[in-house]
């Protein structure tokens, strides 16, 4: 699994769980993957827009819902 940051090819170790409340139901979660280097910048991008719901290590979930 590769980090979702543009141009990054590093292995992802974090899942950023998010949704856009204007278009997604409250229980829907989209997933961006992040390496340690991009976790903060991707989280900040989602947080500023009010989209970030949770950040969890990849090992905490059995499957990715994208």
Buried (B, 14 or more C-beta within 10 A) or exposed (E): EEBBBEEBEBEBBBBBBBBEEEEEEEEBBBBBBBBEEBBEEBBEBBEEEEBBBEBEEBEEEEEBEE
